[in-house]
Amino acid sequence: MLEKDIEARVCKHAQKYGVLTRKYTSPSHRSVPDRLFLFPTGLAVFIEFKQKGAKPTKGQRREMQKLVDLQHLVYVIDDIDDGCKLVDSLIEIISRDRPETLTGAAMALIKQKFKKQC
């Protein structure tokens, strides 16, 4: 199956949960992951889609490692079922752990900081 077909099916599955799926491009940087999945709770996940069995290029591995080093979630998906399971698993974790723990804490810190500066 072609990479674009895997990507389209996984994106469609994610959108059922209200996940925004955005094509990710960076004009001044090559080899960035294909997609940015933005979950309703503030979780952002980068996904590189490949044909079954294909591996990321050296440049893609380098760019993905930069994101991982900054503690972002980055996945390589080469199978529709694996992509859908990833989305399902992340939705389950978000639902179980409550979104307030992620975005609520971050927003509280931002509000606190800006309140002090005003």
C-alpha positions in Angstrom: 0.0 0.0 0.0 1.2 3.5 -0.8 2.4 5.9 1.9 -0.3 8.4 1.0 -3.0 5.8 1.4 -1.8 4.8 4.8 -1.6 8.4 5.8 -5.1 9.2 4.5 -6.7 6.3 6.4 -5.0 7.0 9.7 -5.8 10.7 9.5 -9.5 9.9 8.8 -9.6 7.6 11.8 -8.0 10.2 14.0 -10.4 12.9 12.9 -13.3 10.8 14.2 -12.0 11.6 17.7 -11.7 15.3 17.0 -8.0 15.2 16.3 -6.7 17.8 13.9 -4.4 16.3 11.4 -2.1 18.8 9.7 0.4 18.3 7.0 3.7 19.4 8.6 6.2 21.3 6.5 9.0 23.5 7.3 10.3 25.5 4.4 13.8 26.0 5.8 14.2 22.4 7.0 14.0 19.2 5.0 13.1 15.8 6.3 10.6 16.8 8.9 7.8 14.3 9.8 4.8 14.2 7.5 2.0 15.0 9.9 1.3 16.8 13.2 -1.7 15.3 15.1 -3.2 17.8 17.5 -5.4 16.1 20.1 -8.3 17.9 21.8 -6.4 18.1 25.1 -3.3 19.9 23.8 -1.2 16.8 23.1 0.8 17.2 19.8 2.3 14.1 18.1 4.5 14.0 15.0 4.0 11.1 12.6 6.2 10.0 9.7 4.3 7.8 7.3 6.1 5.1 5.3 5.2 2.3 2.9 5.2 -1.0 4.6 8.7 -2.0 5.6 10.3 1.3 4.5 12.6 3.1 6.9 13.2 6.8 7.5 16.1 8.4 5.7 19.2 9.6 7.5 17.8 13.2 7.4 14.4 12.1 8.7 16.0 10.2 11.6 18.1 13.3 12.4 15.1 15.6 12.4 13.0 13.2 14.4 15.7 12.8 17.0 15.8 16.6 17.4 12.1 16.5 18.3 12.5 13.5 20.6 15.4 15.3 22.4 12.9 18.1 23.1 10.6 15.5 24.6 8.1 15.5 21.7 6.3 12.3 20.7 7.4 11.1 17.2 6.2 7.9 15.6 6.9 6.1 12.3 3.8 4.4 10.9 3.9 2.0 8.0 0.6 0.2 8.5 -3.0 1.4 8.8 -3.8 -0.9 11.7 -0.7 0.3 13.7 -1.6 3.9 13.0 -5.2 3.4 14.2 -4.1 1.5 17.3 -1.7 4.4 18.1 -4.5 6.9 17.9 -6.8 4.7 19.9 -4.1 4.2 22.6 -3.4 7.9 22.9 -7.1 8.8 23.1 -7.5 6.1 25.8 -4.6 7.5 27.8 -5.9 11.1 27.5 -9.4 10.0 28.5 -8.1 8.1 31.5 -5.6 10.6 32.8 -7.8 13.7 32.2 -6.6 16.5 30.0 -6.3 18.9 32.9 -3.0 17.3 33.9 -1.4 18.3 30.6 -2.9 21.6 29.4 -4.4 22.7 32.7 -1.1 22.7 34.5 0.6 24.4 31.6 -2.1 27.1 31.3 -2.0 27.7 35.1 1.7 28.4 34.9 1.3 30.7 31.9 -1.5 32.7 33.7 0.6 32.9 36.9 3.6 34.2 35.0 1.7 36.8 33.1 -0.3 37.9 36.1 3.0 38.7 37.9 4.2 40.7 35.0 1.1 42.9 34.7 
